Each structure stands twice: as C-alpha cells, then as structure tokens.
Amino acid sequence: MLFSLPAIPRAGVVRSDVMASLVVFLVAVPLCVGVAVASGVPAELGLVTGIVGGLVVGVLPGSSLQVSGPAAGLTVLVYEAVDAHGLAALGVIVLASGVLQLALGAARCGRWFRAISVAVVQGMLAGIGLLLILGQAYTLVDLAAPSSALEKIGGIPRLAGELLSAPSARSAFAVGAVTIAVLVWWKRVPGRLPRLLPAPLAAIALAIAAVAVLGLPVATVDVQGLVESLQPTGPDDLLRLADIAVLGTVMAFTLIASAESLFSAAAVDRMHDGPRTEYDKELIAQGAGNTVCGLLGALPMTAVIVRSAANVQAGARTRLSRVLHGVWLLLFAALFPAVLSVIPVAALAGVLIHAGAKLIPVKEFGPLWREHRGEAVVLAVTALAIVTTDMFEGVLLGLLMAVAKSAWETSGIHLDVDHTHAHRIRVRLTGNATFLRLPRILDTLEALPTDRPIELDLSRLRHLDHACHAALTSWARQHNSEGIETVRVKIPPTTSA
C-alpha cells in the first residue's frame, strides 16, 4: 500500500510536535520570503509553497519528520525560468514536474535516485551556492544583478565602485553584513536565547529594528497580497509544454528537486531514531506538493534540510509538527501580510548568501581530494559547469563524468609478462578488458619480441568486450604473419565478448 492513515498521537507527543512546529514556522518565514524574492517572484509565493509543503506533503507518508518548502537550491533555476519564459510559465513548469515526480514514485523509481553520485549532488549544490552568492551580492547593495554568471563576475568592479560611491549602497551592505554576522555567530550567544529564537528570524528582526531606528534608506520587500500574487495555471498554459526549452526546464526541476529531497531524507534519517524514509512514497509526496504548487502558480518545493533539522532538534515526534507549521504559515500570510513590507531586501540577501555558502562543501573538499581524487574532480567540474553554462548542462556533464569515472575504475586490467621460459613468452591478463584499457594492452603486446612463440592467456579475465576481442584477434593475426611462430590465445568459454 502506498498510503496509510496516521495513528493519533498521545498528549505528550502532541505537545512536543506543537512546540517543534512553532520553531519550524519561525525558521521558515524568512527563508520562504527570501527564496521568493531571490527567485524574482512575489514574496507571497514563497509562503504559499511553504503552506503547501506543510498541509499537503505534511500529511502524506514518506519521511515523517522532514519539512518541505521553497529551497535555496532551486532559486537560481527558478530565476532563470522566470527570466526566460515569464512568471506565467512557472506554474505549468512546476505542475509538469510534480506530475513527473508522481509517475516516478508510482513506478518505484525513488530508490534509484540514491544511485546518483554523491559527488554530482555535492557539485550541483556547490554550483547553486556559488550562483546564489554571486546573484545576492548585488542585492546586498540594492542593485539589480546581471543575467548570466559570467556577467555577474565581470560586474564585480562596478559593484565595488557603487559600494564606495553611493551612501544607499553602503547602508544596504551594512544591513546585509550584520545579518550574515548574526547568522554565523548566533549559536555562540550565551544563554537560552539561541534555542528559543532561530537564527534567521533573529537576524531579520534585528535588521528591521536597525532600519527603523536609524532610518536607513534601503529597499524593502514589495507586498502584493496573498490572493493577488497567485497566478493559477489554466488549460491554455499547458500549451507551453510544446516548447523544448520549457520541457528541458521541467526535467531539470524534476531531477534536482527529487535528488535534493531524497538526499535530505537520508540525512534526516541519521538525525533521529524514528521510522525510516520510504523513498518511493516520499517522491510521491513531493510530486503531490509540486502538483498543487503548480496549479496555484507558486514556487517549486523540495524537502529542506535546514527546516527539517530544526524540526528534529526541536523534539518533533510525528508528522503533526510539519502539518502545523503549514497552518502557522497560512495564518501569518492571511493575518499579517503587512509585516513583509518592512523586511529589508538586503537582509534577505544576507540570509541567502549564508545559505549559499553552506551549500559549498569547503571543509569536505580537502579530504575528498586526498582520498578520492576522481570524486573531487567530478564535484569541481560539475560546480564550475553550472556556473559557466546552466543548471541542466552542468548536472548532465557531472553525471556523464561520474559514469565515465566509474567505467574507468571498474575496467581495471593487469598484464603479467613472463619472459622466464626459453622457448615462449607468456602474457596473462586479469581483470576487465574493455576498450578503455585497450591502448595500454596493445602498447604492451606490440612491444614484445617476435622471435619466440607467445601465449596470450585470457582465461582469468572477468570480462572481455567486443572491442578488445576484435583488437586482440587482429593483433594475433598480424603477429603470426610477421613472426616465425604462431600466437596461441587462450579464451575461456564463459568470458563475454
């Protein structure tokens, strides 16, 4: 069975879940708003996705404690999609991605996402983190960011010049810098305050207070209203799926959102002793959430590790906590929308720069380079490809590199050349003889003298592909025509060719 009704929790469990839901709600508000603003869409759409993540995904089985909502990892992709196809196309893209996730979950493909190379996923997140930092560096001084990553890098001197010459840019930068400092140092504040008040909310609250008290001339969030910001997807919008570029964006959304959600689930499972994630059901839950978000014209969702970790650390016991966090978001969006209008955009940029920096595995890269250099290369190339090209091409290149690396490593071959016999030379091959190792094999064989018989022993090969079989046969035929003795090749009947 794909779905089951949850058991009614006990009073003590309910109390723990209610308290945890309040903590998650306080963490979610600034992140939902920040992701929406950075994605180039109305701030309210981030709250809508968070609400759907709680009220829809929260009641479905899969991972009982991880929380879903708009994620920093999709910010760059959403911004590019909105910039290329318009805000009206976002709903149908998210809708198609959700339906595709439902189909993949129903086909029990959830567990196969765990087969994606960890280096590719880390590289993907690192690339997203770099793009997020580059883009939000402009927002940090109230400037519009260039469209491409290379233009963002090239515009850094202009950014520095604006910071030095414009007082408003310095004010915005000060607000953003203080926000980042609070996020970094909040856990080190003595007393119980760091446990009672989440760092993102504390940083935003301090930024709002500083702007109000000092009267700083900084940009604040533009509020449109919850209902006014929605752009429901209609039947005519489905025609956009005939565009190949839109379909490519759908595939990128599906791959990245699914992989991030399922990797997040694996991380959350390591944080608690409760029920383990059922990956196919979790993929269906994410698909259901994205389908609803698509129908409403909201942001796409994934499972998000920051809110999920806050949920577990706050003592959540069941999925009730994530459902309630959606209820609190709904009440906040309906009753207190004016609060959004006083949030400095530079403070949200600081939150996202901090989130982007956490996506870059700086500490892990050194040990990875020393112990698994090939994995480190895949990670770095994936990240750089995402920055210099786009998300889909970067991830695709990373996957191809990971497959090529695995093929190279599994096609290991050992050649043992024995010259000790007076009347013959014996060459024994062990391992997997594939076309990837063919140059080395042929270089060794062609360097052998032709004045003695050669015995080529392939009986210990685990695999012999067609390319190697044909090349070795050709070499033996050529050697026999040139030498004074024949080449004898021993091929086991069980070896594939």
C-alpha positions as CSV (number, residue, x, y, z in Angstrom):
1,M,0.0,0.0,0.0
2,L,1.3,3.5,-0.9
3,F,-0.7,5.3,1.8
4,S,-1.8,4.6,5.3
5,L,-3.7,6.7,7.9
6,P,-1.5,8.1,10.7
7,A,-2.1,6.9,14.2
8,I,-3.5,9.5,16.7
9,P,-0.5,10.8,18.8
10,R,-0.6,10.8,22.6
11,A,-0.9,14.1,24.5
12,G,2.8,14.3,25.3
13,V,3.7,13.7,21.7
14,V,1.2,16.4,20.6
15,R,2.8,18.9,23.0
16,S,6.3,18.2,21.6
17,D,5.0,18.4,18.0
18,V,3.2,21.8,18.6
19,M,6.4,23.3,20.1
20,A,8.5,21.9,17.3
21,S,6.1,23.3,14.7
22,L,6.4,26.8,16.1
23,V,10.2,26.6,15.9
24,V,10.0,25.4,12.2
25,F,7.5,28.2,11.4
26,L,9.9,30.8,12.8
27,V,12.7,29.4,10.7
28,A,10.5,29.0,7.6
29,V,9.1,32.6,7.4
30,P,12.4,34.4,6.5
31,L,13.6,31.6,4.3
32,C,10.3,31.3,2.3
33,V,10.2,35.1,1.7
34,G,14.0,35.2,0.9
35,V,13.8,32.4,-1.6
36,A,10.8,34.0,-3.4
37,V,12.4,37.4,-3.6
38,A,15.7,36.0,-4.9
39,S,13.8,33.9,-7.4
40,G,12.3,37.1,-8.9
41,V,8.7,36.3,-7.9
42,P,6.3,37.9,-5.3
43,A,7.3,37.2,-1.7
44,E,3.9,35.7,-1.0
45,L,4.5,32.8,-3.4
46,G,7.3,31.6,-1.1
47,L,4.8,31.4,1.7
48,V,2.3,29.6,-0.5
49,T,4.8,26.9,-1.2
50,G,5.7,26.6,2.5
51,I,1.9,26.3,3.3
52,V,1.5,23.5,0.7
53,G,4.6,21.8,2.0
54,G,3.0,21.6,5.4
55,L,-0.7,21.0,4.6
56,V,-0.2,18.7,1.6
57,V,3.2,17.0,1.8
58,G,3.0,17.0,5.6
59,V,0.0,14.6,5.8
60,L,1.5,12.1,3.2
61,P,3.7,9.2,4.1
62,G,7.4,9.0,3.2
63,S,9.6,10.8,5.6
64,S,7.8,11.5,8.8
65,L,10.0,14.4,10.1
66,Q,11.5,16.2,7.2
67,V,9.9,19.5,6.2
68,S,9.2,20.7,2.6
69,G,9.0,24.2,1.2
70,P,10.8,26.5,-1.2
71,A,14.5,25.8,-1.3
72,A,17.6,27.9,-1.9
73,G,18.8,25.1,-4.1
74,L,16.2,25.9,-6.7
75,T,16.4,29.6,-6.5
76,V,18.8,30.0,-9.5
77,L,16.8,27.6,-11.7
78,V,13.5,29.4,-10.9
79,Y,15.0,32.8,-11.6
80,E,16.4,31.6,-14.9
81,A,13.0,30.0,-15.8
82,V,11.0,33.1,-14.9
83,D,13.5,35.3,-16.8
84,A,13.4,33.1,-19.9
85,H,9.7,32.1,-20.0
86,G,7.9,34.6,-17.8
87,L,6.2,34.3,-14.4
88,A,3.0,32.9,-16.1
89,A,5.0,29.9,-17.2
90,L,6.3,29.0,-13.8
91,G,3.0,27.3,-12.7
92,V,2.9,24.9,-15.7
93,I,6.6,24.0,-15.3
94,V,6.1,23.2,-11.6
95,L,2.9,21.3,-12.4
96,A,4.6,19.2,-15.0
97,S,7.5,18.5,-12.6
98,G,5.1,17.4,-9.9
99,V,3.2,15.1,-12.2
100,L,6.5,13.6,-13.4
101,Q,7.6,13.0,-9.8
102,L,4.2,11.3,-9.1
103,A,4.9,9.0,-12.1
104,L,8.4,8.2,-11.0
105,G,7.2,7.5,-7.4
106,A,4.4,5.2,-8.7
107,A,6.9,3.4,-10.9
108,R,9.1,2.9,-7.7
109,C,12.0,4.9,-9.0
110,G,12.6,6.7,-5.8
111,R,15.3,4.4,-4.6
112,W,17.2,4.9,-7.9
113,F,17.9,8.5,-7.1
114,R,20.2,7.1,-4.4
115,A,22.3,5.8,-7.2
116,I,23.2,9.3,-8.3
117,S,26.9,10.0,-7.5
118,V,27.2,11.9,-4.3
119,A,30.0,14.0,-5.9
120,V,27.5,15.1,-8.6
121,V,24.9,16.1,-6.0
122,Q,27.5,18.0,-4.0
123,G,28.8,19.6,-7.1
124,M,25.3,20.6,-8.1
125,L,24.7,22.2,-4.7
126,A,28.1,23.9,-4.7
127,G,27.3,25.4,-8.2
128,I,24.0,26.6,-6.9
129,G,25.6,28.0,-3.9
130,L,28.2,30.0,-6.0
131,L,25.4,31.3,-8.3
132,L,23.3,32.3,-5.2
133,I,26.2,34.2,-3.7
134,L,27.1,35.9,-7.0
135,G,23.5,37.0,-7.5
136,Q,22.7,38.1,-4.0
137,A,25.9,40.1,-3.7
138,Y,24.2,42.7,-6.0
139,T,21.0,42.5,-4.0
140,L,23.1,43.1,-0.9
141,V,23.8,46.7,-2.1
142,D,20.3,47.2,-3.6
143,L,21.5,46.7,-7.2
144,A,19.9,44.6,-10.0
145,A,22.1,41.6,-10.8
146,P,23.2,40.8,-14.4
147,S,21.5,37.8,-16.0
148,S,24.4,35.5,-16.5
149,A,27.0,34.2,-14.0
150,L,29.9,35.4,-16.1
151,E,28.4,38.9,-16.3
152,K,27.9,38.8,-12.5
153,I,31.6,38.0,-12.1
154,G,32.6,40.7,-14.6
155,G,30.4,43.2,-12.8
156,I,32.2,42.9,-9.5
157,P,34.4,46.1,-10.1
158,R,31.1,48.0,-10.8
159,L,29.7,46.6,-7.6
160,A,32.7,47.7,-5.6
161,G,32.6,51.1,-7.2
162,E,28.9,51.5,-6.3
163,L,29.6,50.4,-2.7
164,L,32.3,53.1,-2.4
165,S,30.4,55.9,-4.0
166,A,26.7,55.5,-3.1
167,P,25.6,56.1,0.6
168,S,22.4,54.0,0.0
169,A,24.5,51.1,-1.2
170,R,26.7,51.3,1.9
171,S,23.6,51.3,4.1
172,A,22.1,48.2,2.4
173,F,25.5,46.5,2.6
174,A,25.8,47.2,6.3
175,V,22.3,45.7,6.9
176,G,23.2,42.6,4.9
177,A,26.6,42.2,6.5
178,V,25.2,42.5,10.0
179,T,22.5,39.9,9.0
180,I,25.2,37.4,7.9
181,A,27.2,38.1,11.1
182,V,24.2,37.3,13.3
183,L,23.6,34.1,11.4
184,V,27.2,33.0,11.8
185,W,27.6,33.9,15.5
186,W,24.0,33.4,16.8
187,K,24.7,29.9,18.3
188,R,27.6,31.4,20.3
189,V,25.4,33.9,22.1
190,P,25.3,32.9,25.8
191,G,22.0,31.9,27.5
192,R,18.8,30.3,26.2
193,L,18.1,32.9,23.6
194,P,19.7,30.9,20.6
195,R,17.5,27.9,21.5
196,L,14.3,30.0,21.8
197,L,14.7,32.2,18.7
198,P,16.0,30.7,15.4
199,A,19.0,32.5,13.8
200,P,17.2,33.6,10.6
201,L,14.3,35.2,12.4
202,A,16.7,36.9,14.9
203,A,18.8,38.3,12.0
204,I,15.8,39.6,10.1
205,A,14.2,41.1,13.3
206,L,17.5,42.9,14.1
207,A,17.7,44.2,10.6
208,I,14.1,45.5,10.7
209,A,14.8,47.2,14.0
210,A,18.1,48.8,12.8
211,V,16.5,50.2,9.6
212,A,13.5,51.6,11.6
213,V,15.6,53.1,14.4
214,L,18.4,54.6,12.2
215,G,16.1,55.5,9.3
216,L,18.3,53.8,6.7
217,P,17.4,54.3,3.0
218,V,17.2,50.7,2.0
219,A,14.8,48.7,-0.2
220,T,12.1,46.6,1.5
221,V,10.0,43.7,0.3
222,D,7.3,44.6,-2.2
223,V,4.0,43.2,-1.0
224,Q,1.2,42.4,-3.4
225,G,-1.2,40.4,-1.2
226,L,-1.6,36.6,-0.9
227,V,-4.5,36.2,-3.3
228,E,-3.3,38.9,-5.8
229,S,0.1,37.1,-6.1
230,L,-1.4,33.8,-7.2
231,Q,-1.5,33.0,-10.9
232,P,-3.4,29.7,-11.2
233,T,-2.4,27.5,-14.1
234,G,-5.1,27.2,-16.8
235,P,-5.7,24.8,-19.7
236,D,-4.1,27.3,-22.1
237,D,-0.9,27.3,-20.1
238,L,-0.4,23.6,-20.9
239,L,0.4,24.5,-24.5
240,R,3.7,25.9,-23.2
241,L,4.9,22.3,-22.7
242,A,5.3,22.1,-26.5
243,D,8.4,24.3,-26.2
244,I,11.5,22.2,-26.0
245,A,13.2,24.7,-23.7
246,V,10.3,24.5,-21.2
247,L,10.5,20.7,-21.3
248,G,14.2,20.9,-20.5
249,T,13.4,23.2,-17.5
250,V,10.8,20.6,-16.3
251,M,13.4,17.8,-16.5
252,A,15.9,20.0,-14.6
253,F,13.3,20.8,-11.9
254,T,12.3,17.2,-11.5
255,L,15.9,15.9,-11.3
256,I,17.2,18.5,-8.9
257,A,14.1,18.7,-6.7
258,S,13.8,14.9,-6.4
259,A,17.5,14.3,-5.7
260,E,17.7,17.1,-3.1
261,S,14.6,15.8,-1.4
262,L,15.7,12.2,-1.2
263,F,19.3,13.1,-0.2
264,S,17.8,15.3,2.5
265,A,15.6,12.4,3.7
266,A,18.7,10.2,4.1
267,A,20.4,13.0,6.1
268,V,17.3,13.4,8.3
269,D,17.1,9.7,9.0
270,R,20.5,9.9,10.5
271,M,19.3,12.5,13.0
272,H,16.5,10.5,14.7
273,D,15.6,7.0,15.8
274,G,12.0,7.0,14.3
275,P,10.7,5.4,11.2
276,R,13.0,5.4,8.2
277,T,12.1,7.1,4.9
278,E,10.2,5.2,2.3
279,Y,11.7,6.7,-0.8
280,D,9.0,5.9,-3.3
281,K,6.3,7.3,-1.1
282,E,8.4,10.4,-0.3
283,L,8.8,11.0,-4.1
284,I,5.0,10.7,-4.5
285,A,4.5,13.2,-1.6
286,Q,6.9,15.7,-3.2
287,G,5.1,15.2,-6.5
288,A,1.7,15.9,-4.9
289,G,3.1,19.0,-3.3
290,N,4.6,20.3,-6.6
291,T,1.4,19.5,-8.5
292,V,-0.6,21.7,-6.1
293,C,2.0,24.4,-6.2
294,G,1.9,24.3,-10.0
295,L,-1.8,24.6,-10.1
296,L,-1.5,27.7,-7.8
297,G,1.3,29.2,-9.8
298,A,3.7,29.1,-6.8
299,L,7.3,28.2,-6.4
300,P,8.5,24.6,-6.6
301,M,9.3,22.7,-3.4
302,T,11.8,20.3,-2.1
303,A,12.5,18.8,1.3
304,V,14.7,21.3,3.0
305,I,17.4,20.3,5.4
306,V,17.6,23.5,7.5
307,R,13.9,23.3,8.5
308,S,14.0,19.5,8.8
309,A,17.0,19.7,11.1
310,A,15.2,22.4,13.2
311,N,12.1,20.1,13.4
312,V,14.1,17.1,14.7
313,Q,16.2,19.2,17.1
314,A,13.1,20.9,18.5
315,G,11.8,17.5,19.6
316,A,9.2,16.6,16.8
317,R,7.9,13.1,17.1
318,T,5.4,12.7,14.3
319,R,4.3,14.4,11.0
320,L,1.9,16.6,13.0
321,S,4.7,19.1,13.6
322,R,5.2,19.8,9.9
323,V,1.5,20.0,9.2
324,L,1.1,22.6,12.0
325,H,4.0,24.6,10.7
326,G,1.9,24.9,7.4
327,V,-1.1,26.1,9.5
328,W,1.0,28.8,11.2
329,L,2.4,29.9,7.8
330,L,-1.2,30.2,6.5
331,L,-2.4,32.2,9.4
332,F,0.7,34.5,9.2
333,A,0.1,35.1,5.4
334,A,-3.6,35.7,5.9
335,L,-3.5,37.9,9.0
336,F,-0.1,39.7,9.0
337,P,0.9,40.3,5.3
338,A,2.0,43.9,6.1
339,V,4.9,42.5,8.2
340,L,6.6,41.5,4.9
341,S,6.7,45.1,3.7
342,V,9.1,46.2,6.5
343,I,11.7,43.4,5.8
344,P,14.9,44.9,4.2
345,V,15.8,43.1,0.9
346,A,19.4,43.4,1.8
347,A,18.7,41.3,5.0
348,L,17.1,38.6,2.9
349,A,20.1,38.7,0.6
350,G,22.3,38.1,3.7
351,V,20.2,35.1,4.7
352,L,20.6,33.6,1.2
353,I,24.3,34.3,0.9
354,H,24.7,32.5,4.2
355,A,22.6,29.6,2.9
356,G,24.5,29.6,-0.4
357,A,27.8,29.4,1.5
358,K,26.6,26.4,3.4
359,L,25.9,24.6,0.1
360,I,29.6,24.7,-0.9
361,P,31.5,21.8,0.8
362,V,34.6,23.7,1.6
363,K,35.7,21.6,4.6
364,E,34.9,18.3,2.8
365,F,36.8,19.1,-0.4
366,G,40.3,18.7,1.0
367,P,39.8,15.2,2.5
368,L,37.9,14.2,-0.6
369,W,40.8,15.3,-2.8
370,R,43.3,13.4,-0.8
371,E,41.3,10.2,-0.5
372,H,39.1,10.1,-3.7
373,R,40.6,12.5,-6.2
374,G,38.3,11.4,-9.0
375,E,35.2,12.2,-7.0
376,A,36.7,15.6,-6.1
377,V,37.3,16.3,-9.8
378,V,33.7,15.4,-10.6
379,L,32.4,17.7,-7.9
380,A,34.5,20.6,-9.0
381,V,33.8,20.2,-12.7
382,T,30.0,19.9,-12.0
383,A,30.0,23.1,-9.9
384,L,32.1,25.1,-12.5
385,A,30.0,23.8,-15.4
386,I,26.8,25.0,-13.6
387,V,28.4,28.4,-13.1
388,T,29.7,28.8,-16.7
389,T,26.8,27.2,-18.6
390,D,23.5,26.4,-16.9
391,M,22.0,24.1,-14.4
392,F,20.8,21.3,-16.7
393,E,24.0,21.1,-18.8
394,G,26.2,21.3,-15.7
395,V,24.3,18.4,-13.9
396,L,24.3,16.4,-17.2
397,L,28.1,16.9,-17.6
398,G,28.6,15.8,-13.9
399,L,26.6,12.7,-14.4
400,L,28.5,11.8,-17.6
401,M,31.8,12.3,-15.8
402,A,30.7,10.2,-12.9
403,V,29.7,7.3,-15.2
404,A,33.0,7.6,-17.2
405,K,35.0,7.6,-13.9
406,S,33.1,4.5,-12.7
407,A,33.7,2.8,-16.1
408,W,37.4,3.6,-15.9
409,E,37.8,2.3,-12.4
410,T,35.8,-0.9,-12.9
411,S,37.7,-1.7,-16.1
412,G,41.0,-2.3,-14.3
413,I,43.4,-4.6,-16.1
414,H,46.6,-6.3,-15.0
415,L,49.1,-7.6,-17.5
416,D,51.8,-10.1,-16.4
417,V,54.5,-10.7,-19.0
418,D,56.7,-13.8,-18.3
419,H,60.0,-14.0,-20.1
420,T,61.5,-16.8,-18.0
421,H,60.6,-19.5,-20.4
422,A,63.4,-20.1,-23.0
423,H,61.0,-21.1,-25.8
424,R,58.0,-18.9,-25.3
425,I,56.7,-15.7,-23.8
426,R,53.6,-15.9,-21.7
427,V,51.3,-12.9,-21.3
428,R,48.5,-13.2,-18.8
429,L,45.6,-10.7,-18.5
430,T,43.4,-10.4,-15.3
431,G,40.6,-8.1,-14.6
432,N,38.2,-6.5,-17.1
433,A,39.4,-5.9,-20.6
434,T,37.4,-3.1,-22.1
435,F,38.0,-0.5,-24.8
436,L,39.1,2.0,-22.1
437,R,42.2,-0.1,-21.4
438,L,42.9,-1.1,-25.0
439,P,45.7,1.4,-25.7
440,R,47.7,0.0,-22.7
441,I,47.1,-3.6,-23.7
442,L,48.2,-3.1,-27.3
443,D,51.2,-1.0,-26.3
444,T,52.4,-3.9,-24.1
445,L,51.8,-6.6,-26.8
446,E,53.3,-4.6,-29.7
447,A,56.5,-4.1,-27.6
448,L,57.0,-7.9,-27.4
449,P,59.8,-9.6,-29.5
450,T,58.7,-11.7,-32.5
451,D,61.5,-14.3,-32.2
452,R,59.6,-16.6,-29.8
453,P,56.1,-18.0,-29.6
454,I,53.7,-16.0,-27.5
455,E,51.0,-17.5,-25.3
456,L,48.2,-14.9,-24.6
457,D,46.3,-16.2,-21.6
458,L,42.9,-14.5,-21.2
459,S,41.4,-17.3,-19.1
460,R,41.4,-15.2,-15.9
461,L,39.5,-12.2,-17.4
462,R,36.2,-11.4,-15.8
463,H,35.0,-9.6,-18.9
464,L,36.3,-9.2,-22.4
465,D,34.3,-6.7,-24.5
466,H,33.9,-6.8,-28.3
467,A,36.4,-4.0,-29.0
468,C,39.1,-5.8,-27.1
469,H,38.3,-9.2,-28.6
470,A,38.5,-7.8,-32.1
471,A,41.7,-5.8,-31.4
472,L,43.5,-8.9,-29.8
473,T,42.4,-11.1,-32.7
474,S,43.7,-8.6,-35.2
475,W,47.0,-8.3,-33.3
476,A,47.4,-12.1,-33.2
477,R,46.8,-12.3,-36.9
478,Q,49.3,-9.6,-37.7
479,H,51.9,-11.1,-35.3
480,N,51.5,-14.5,-36.9
481,S,52.1,-13.1,-40.4
482,E,55.3,-11.4,-39.2
483,G,56.8,-13.8,-36.7
484,I,58.3,-17.2,-37.2
485,E,55.9,-18.9,-34.7
486,T,52.2,-18.6,-34.0
487,V,50.4,-16.8,-31.2
488,R,48.3,-19.0,-29.1
489,V,45.3,-17.3,-27.4
490,K,43.5,-18.9,-24.5
491,I,40.0,-17.5,-24.2
492,P,37.6,-19.1,-21.6
493,P,34.2,-20.1,-22.9
494,T,32.5,-18.1,-20.0
495,T,34.1,-14.8,-20.9
496,S,31.8,-12.4,-22.6
497,A,32.9,-10.7,-25.8
